[in-house]
Amino acid sequence: MNATSMSSPAPVLPPYLTQQLRRFGPLLIIIGLHIALFYALRSGLMHQVAQILPREIVASFVTLQPPAPEPKPQPTPKTVPVVKKTVTQKPRPVITDKPAPQAITEATPPAAEPSNAPPSDAAPSAPPAPAAPAVPKTISGVSYINAPRPVYPPLDARMGNEGTVTLRVLINEKGRAEKVEVQKSSGSLRMDDAARDAVMRALFKPYLEDGKPAPAYAIVPINFTLNR
């Protein structure tokens, strides 16, 4: 017979008891551990274990400072002999109120006598310079009292020359032409001269500035046209 057949069967706990062990088993184990710990404390077993364990070692690091440099020897100051200078005082001149026997005294001029002559009048001041005359204005349009009547040059009429002369005329306060300049020629000197002579004989209405006649420049065109 085999040994397995000879061994007794394992005891089987009833189901009720198995459920109670599963339920209260952990609690019984915890209680047993507490009882064992309490016993160990009472018997001094924990104290022996604490003595066996290594103790804590505290190490501290100390920083070493470098040695201080040795002081350098200071040079001893040299002794310089002091040389005293002798200052010779120059003789000061003696000032006396008495004149020297060979001194030349300057004769004081006599005081000027007050004159009874009346004071001369101050030099008359120069009269102020006259103000520069104002430049006449240039007007755009003119009115005539006697309009210019130019004479057509016969040679230009025979040759059939035509043109327009533009004149710049300075009209004075009386309406007369004081200065006539040819601003644009007609192309014929004879027609330019005839236009200038006609403007010099004409009579203009004076230019009024602030209600008073004033000289003014005017641009006057003179046409030379042949009736064909």
URWO-V42759 format. One record per backbone hydrogen bond with DSSP energy under -1.0 kcal/mol. CO is the residue of the C=O (numbers start at 0). NH is the residue of the N-H. If there is no record, write none. Layout:
# URWO-V42759
CO;NH / CO;NH
This chain:
# URWO-V42759
2;6 / 13;17 / 14;18 / 15;19 / 16;20 / 17;21 / 18;22 / 19;23 / 20;24 / 23;27 / 24;28 / 25;29 / 26;30 / 27;31 / 28;32 / 29;33 / 30;34 / 31;35 / 32;36 / 33;37 / 34;38 / 35;39 / 36;40 / 37;41 / 38;42 / 39;44 / 43;47 / 44;48 / 45;49 / 46;50 / 47;51 / 48;52 / 99;102 / 136;216 / 142;204 / 145;202 / 152;156 / 153;157 / 154;158 / 155;160 / 162;223 / 164;221 / 165;182 / 165;183 / 166;219 / 167;180 / 168;217 / 169;177 / 170;215 / 171;174 / 174;203 / 175;171 / 178;169 / 180;167 / 183;165 / 187;191 / 188;192 / 189;193 / 190;194 / 191;195 / 192;196 / 193;197 / 194;198 / 195;199 / 196;200 / 202;144 / 202;145 / 206;213 / 208;211 / 211;208 / 215;170 / 216;138 / 217;168 / 219;166 / 221;164 / 223;162
